[in-house]
């Protein structure tokens, strides 16, 4: 074509008859240039794609196509495998049959295999997991060729295995832990609850689909206001403590903590967190609080007793001081009388008549007896404090006591020329 360049034409010839019955040959021309160009691009894409390994296999099992991705996946070049039996180097270790068996099945049934994962041996003693399938190419109802397509999923399978191990470990830890884990949606309804909640005498089934405030929880209005404010502000919360009736109707104490969840676009999608049964801890704290309060009461009582004892001791000490002061005075009085009469007798012994001297000596004796009586009183006081003093009541002549006091003071009054009245 002078304008479009070289074109590819497909010519078909059909036998026919002319108007008079003469034999004719009718030719039909098809321009397949674009189709050939598209096919060439498709074949180039198949050959150079680094993502999907494509292997062409003839009906008898020989390799007819081996693209670059197949070379990278299976470790063999196209020059090494083209024309060779595919089953000799595509060794499938998983499943009931090998690669050759799979190909024969596709040829016999004329249907593609189910997409699955196959463990395939590669040079160097390694194995790779391939996600793929085998497709038939048919012409006139007959399978003329096969195409096997596969993708290396070894890393993905390892990641899935590692994830399964991690999930199993996490599940085991959650079951062994005294805590449990929970998740809520954007409306704060529980969507997941680990089995650990059974340690708190509850079940996950009793919580799913409900908000926390729809559960039989006993918390103050102030607690709910603060908690809901944290949720609406999408803030994390820590150690939210409340009472809840367990499945047997008994009160238990829980402590929960949570953090908000957001998707990749920053949209709020819920909360997740942990919970713990703290009933034993709360009971222990309450017991400690009771002991502390009781101890405080005992301390107050003992303090009051000590204050009372201190006041009593101070009063007793004051009384003792007053008693000693009075006793000192009482002792000095007869002592002065004794000394005074003794001095008078000494100074006037030469001039005093016998009767007067006898009177002085009698006063000295009486003063001594008075002093002795005071000493006996002190001893009686000691016996009284020891609880060994018998009390005897009797009548006393007050006038005689007064005369005795006046007689004891006579020497002092004589020395100072004082007059005394006679009782």
Secondary structure, DSSP 8 states (H G I E B T S, - for coil): -TTT----EEEEEEEEE-TTS-EEEEEEEEE-HHHHHHHHHHHHHHHH-SSSEEEEEETTSBEEEE-HHHHHHHS--HHHHTTSBGGGT-EE-SSSS-HHHHHHHHHHH------EEEEEEETTTEEEEEEEEEEEEEETTEEEEEEEEEEE-HHHHHHHHHHHHHHHHHHHHHHHSSEEEEEE-TTS-EEEE-GGGGGGT--GGGTTT--GGGSSEE--HHHHHHHHHHHHTT--EEEEEEEEE-TTS-EEEEEEEEEEEE-TTS-EEEEEEEEEE-HHHHHHHHHHHHHHHHHHHHHHHHHHHHHHHHHHHHHHHHHHHHHHHHHHHHHHHHHHHHHHHHHHHHHTTTTS-HHHHHHHHHHHHHHHHHHHHHHHHHHHHHHHHTT----------HHHHHHHHHHHHHHHHHHTT------
